[in-house]
Amino acid sequence: MRYKPPVTAPDVTGLTMADLEGLLSSRRRAIEAAKWIYGKRPWSLELPPAIPGVNGEAWGRVRASCTVPEVQVTDRTIATDGTTKFLIEMPGGSVETVLIPARDRSTVCVSSQIGCTRSCRFCATATLGFTRNLRAGEIVAQYLVARAHCVERPDLSPATNVVFMGMGEPLDNLDEVLTAVEILTQTPAPQLGNAQVTVSTSGIVPGMRRFLTESKASLALSLNGSTDDQRTRVMPHNKTWPIAELVAVLREHPKRTHFIEYVMFDGVNDSDEDAARVAALLDGLNARLNLIPHNPITSPIALQSSSAERIEAFHRVVHAAGLRTMIRWPKGSDVAAACGQLARIRTKT
Ligand code: SF4
């Protein structure tokens, strides 16, 4: 039977500026409270009796009506390149959050659901089934946990970017994801830029339409095939929302930059003809294509990654067609930092 979380008070990490202003009856207090709640410090599970700059009685209302989300880091694995994977326990199960450091910034990959209802053939999360949607406060808490790790490790660049590419299909939990994006980008804290937050979808047309209308953050579409036959083979819900419909939604927003992810599977979607079809599909769109070698360890069925030579050949074709394209060579492979992978390993042991 599906896990039903108990009805609880709102998460303190799920409060928008408007929520804080309502609870504290003052914009000034809300600003000070946001600076404290979303401030850089070690992750803590307690709300103190007082915080700087906020009247004690007003803060007492926040303490009385909100809880700190029950998130507990039960495992932390650090790869040689600094990529850090957190296994985070929450009511109903565990999710994974990954910190990916780069020279000038670190990116936090957050989960939006415990499990997933979609059945992408290359994804270990799909084999876990679906437990529940995460609340906005639980999504924001993942960012705060990973950012606290960066604060402890001065050799890592600050965590200034967030991608919703962990467990779950974010657009199947859109209300909570939109609230989490609003909080992550709000002033005065955490104050990430809209361009620093990217929500990745496996292609849910109604959710894409709503997200592109209601949010200024970036959307990334996981395309993974140049024909419907190919795409349906690895992402069965392509039968409901085929490629032409997905691209049509993107074309409704010609001024936005659209990120397209293309996981490359050996002999499935990686020929020069596929590259030419992808270039034609995206022609005229303000698109950025990311080519991603498949990580076969995550795959519940026998799908292999395209070779480096094939990926580079594909890149040459789309690049020559004028598409802005990057190859995303994997990071953190020694800690299995890909979608659903740690959860799968844990489930099996
Ligand atoms: S790739 Fe994403 S949408 Fe597809 S099953 Fe995995 S978590 Fe769900």
Boltz pocket constraint, residues with backbone or C-beta under 6 A from the ligand:
constraints:
  - pocket:
      binder: B
      contacts: [[A, 115], [A, 116], [A, 117], [A, 118], [A, 119], [A, 120], [A, 123], [A, 124], [A, 125], [A, 126], [A, 166], [A, 167], [A, 168], [A, 169], [A, 202], [A, 339], [A, 340]]
      max_distance: 6.0
